[in-house]
Amino acid sequence: MLRCGQMILAEALVRGRLGPEWRWVRGRDQTAEYASILDAFADKEDSCYSIHRIAQAGVGEGKAVGQWHGPNTVSQVLKRLAALDPSSRIAVHVAMDNAVVIEDVRRLCMPRLDQEGGGVFSHLHHHHPEGAGEPTHCVEEGEAAHDACVLAEKQEPAPCWKPLVLLIPVRLGLSGVNAAYVETLKRCFTLPQSLGVIGGKPNSARYFIGYACEEQLVCLDPHTTQLAAEPRQDRGGGRIPDDHTYHWQRPPCLVPVADMDPSIAAGFFCGTEDDFDDWCARVRGLSSCGADGGCLPVFELVDDPRVVAAVSADVLDLSDTDGLERFLDSEDEEFEIL
């Protein structure tokens, strides 16, 4: 699962720094930006997102070095490491309780514009001409929004939207995935912002990147061993020897949905505010599939954090089977019903 966490975060960094259309070709000269991404995941103790750092950060989440991590724990560790990374240009948010609170996300990704208590959030939009590089400027939509953006730029140069890596740990059943979640889960893979899902089979982690048919998911297996490589550019400044060990070159694996462990973490990347707004609209559209009576939402989208707090404070009625299922699905993978 530690390796799966590296995979999903590396995919986010590639999209944010190299662009969503970037593809690796063996032997092709690469940029310094690409080399810096590989270096961040090198198997060295001083690399920002090395397996050493992830294991050490897991101690702060109650997991000893060498102890198995679940999707929720790895998500929390990635959030912690991103916050400690001095060169980080991303914001990692872990949405708990099966709910993504829109206000929390905006406050995280727009810290310079929080001086008015979030009052200008609805007026600000990010403009990204190239669609893949660094954020440039805010579109002027209203005097208040313009003044807030200018004020932020004067205090410290910063983008109006910090690229978001959104991780949502959920549990989709008890011993196996509830069939009512399968269709919604598959639709999540079709979202352009999707980074995939980290999870796996019982006692065997996988990085799920899509689905192949009605009953099978496409995944990458982190247990495949390869020779370690030092991701340094050669003296010519372009070629990185042996970087092929960082890229999957085999046919992807297929795992039946029925064999999937119900504890997962879904990942999404929103490079701009427009991306996040589009993601919210698409997620709200996913919930409409429940009206057909065939599926349940994997997670919820809420505007007010007080809604989540109120639901968490409710006393659970164990005679209510629907309420019991909702409660169990929101718990961490370490909890069991005896």
C-alpha positions, -999 to 999 in steps of 0.1 A, spaced: 0 0 0 30 23 5 39 18 -31 3 24 -42 4 57 -24 35 66 -43 18 57 -76 -13 78 -71 7 109 -59 32 105 -87 3 105 -112 -10 137 -97 25 154 -99 29 143 -135 -5 158 -145 2 190 -126 38 196 -138 40 179 -171 4 181 -183 -25 156 -187 -14 147 -222 22 139 -213 33 103 -221 66 86 -213 86 72 -242 117 51 -235 149 68 -246 134 102 -251 151 133 -236 132 146 -206 130 179 -188 144 188 -154 109 189 -141 104 152 -150 137 144 -133 127 162 -101 94 142 -99 114 109 -102 139 121 -76 111 128 -51 101 91 -51 136 76 -52 144 49 -27 165 72 -6 159 84 29 162 121 19 137 119 -10 104 137 -1 81 108 -9 105 78 -6 92 46 9 114 54 39 96 87 45 62 72 41 70 44 66 84 69 91 54 93 87 31 63 93 44 61 128 26 94 135 -6 77 123 -2 48 147 15 24 123 50 11 132 76 7 105 69 -26 88 33 -27 98 7 -29 71 -10 3 61 -45 7 49 -57 32 22 -68 57 49 -35 57 67 -15 61 35 -38 90 25 -31 108 58 7 101 54 7 117 19 -11 147 32 15 151 60 45 147 36 31 172 11 27 197 38 64 192 49 77 194 14 92 229 9 90 226 -29 54 213 -29 31 231 -53 0 210 -44 -25 208 -17 -35 174 -4 -69 171 12 -82 139 28 -120 139 30 -133 119 59 -167 106 69 -176 98 33 -181 135 26 -162 161 7 -168 195 22 -165 221 -6 -158 250 18 -129 231 34 -114 224 -1 -116 260 -12 -100 273 21 -71 249 16 -65 257 -21 -71 294 -18 -53 303 15 -45 339 4 -81 347 -3 -95 335 31 -92 369 48 -128 377 42 -140 344 57 -147 328 24 -169 356 11 -150 360 -22 -148 323 -30 -178 323 -53 -165 352 -73 -130 339 -81 -121 317 -110 -87 305 -121 -75 311 -157 -51 285 -170 -42 292 -207 -21 262 -213 -41 237 -192 -11 220 -177 16 244 -164 17 267 -135 -12 289 -126 -10 324 -140 -36 349 -128 -72 354 -117 -99 364 -140 -115 396 -129 -151 389 -120 -163 417 -97 -144 444 -78 -142 424 -46 -126 394 -63 -101 416 -82 -91 435 -50 -86 403 -31 -64 388 -57 -43 419 -61 -39 421 -23 -27 385 -22 -2 392 -50 12 422 -31 17 403 1 34 372 -14 33 359 -50 10 329 -50 -15 313 -73 -52 320 -68 -57 282 -67 -32 257 -54 -35 224 -74 -56 199 -54 -50 163 -48 -82 150 -32 -82 116 -15 -114 101 -2 -110 70 20 -143 50 21 -154 15 30 -179 0 5 -191 -30 26 -181 -54 53 -162 -85 40 -167 -75 4 -178 -47 -19 -216 -41 -17 -230 -45 -53 -249 -13 -49 -217 7 -50 -201 -9 -81 -218 12 -108 -210 45 -90 -174 33 -85 -170 26 -122 -184 60 -131 -158 76 -109 -131 62 -131 -146 80 -161 -142 115 -145 -114 134 -162 -101 144 -127 -98 108 -116 -64 96 -104 -78 61 -98 -83 41 -65 -58 26 -41 -71 -5 -24 -66 -41 -35 -76 -76 -27 -75 -88 10 -39 -86 22 -27 -76 -13 -26 -39 -23 -34 -27 -59 -36 6 -77 -69 5 -97 -69 28 -128 -101 18 -146 -125 -10 -155 -124 -33 -184 -159 -48 -184 -189 -52 -161 -171 -74 -136 -134 -65 -137 -112 -36 -127 -79 -27 -144 -50 -23 -119 -13 -21 -114 5 -45 -91 30 -29 -67 45 -63 -59 63 -65 -92 99 -60 -84 124 -41 -106 160 -30 -104 164 3 -85 176 32 -106 191 66 -97 169 92 -115 197 116 -124 200 133 -158 232 126 -177 257 153 -186 239 160 -218 211 174 -197 183 154 -212 185 116 -208 178 98 -176 194 63 -176 172 34 -165 141 55 -158 121 27 -175 119 10 -141 96 38 -129 70 30 -157 47 1 -162 55 -18 -194 35 -50 -190 -2 -56 -197 -22 -43 -168 -38 -68 -143 -75 -75 -141 -92 -81 -108 -128 -91 -104 -149 -66 -85 -161 -94 -62 -124 -100 -51 -118 -64 -42 -113 -54 -6 -141 -29 4 -116 -5 20 -104 19 -6 -93 55 -12 -105 73 -44 -82 100 -58 -88 131 -79 -67 159 -92 -80 194 -98 -53 216 -112 -75 247 -114 -106 261 -97 -125 254 -129 -114 218 -127 -128 216 -92 -161 232 -101 -164 208 -130 -156 179 -107 -183 190 -83 -209 192 -111 -200 157 -124 -201 142 -89 -236 156 -83 -245 140 -116 -233 106 -104 -257 107 -75 -286 108 -100 -279 71 -108 -295 62 -75 -328 74 -87 -328 44 -110 -327 21 -80 -294 5 -91 -266 21 -71 -256 41 -41 -232 71 -40 -196 62 -29 -193 95 -11 -212 127 -7 -206 163 -16 -217 189 9 -214 227 11 -215 232 49 -192 213 73 -218 216 100 -239 190 80 -211 164 84 -207 172 121 -245 169 127 -246 135 110 -215 122 130 -231 133 163 -263 114 157 -269 83 178 -269 52 156 -300 30 157 -288 -6 152 -323 -17 142 -320 6 112 -302 -16 86 -297 13 62 -282 35 89 -260 6 101 -246 1 66 -239 38 63 -221 39 96 -200 8 88 -190 21 54 -176 53 70 -153 35 94 -116 29 90 -104 -5 77 -91 -15 112 -126 -16 127 -144 -50 126 -179 -62 137 -175 -91 162 
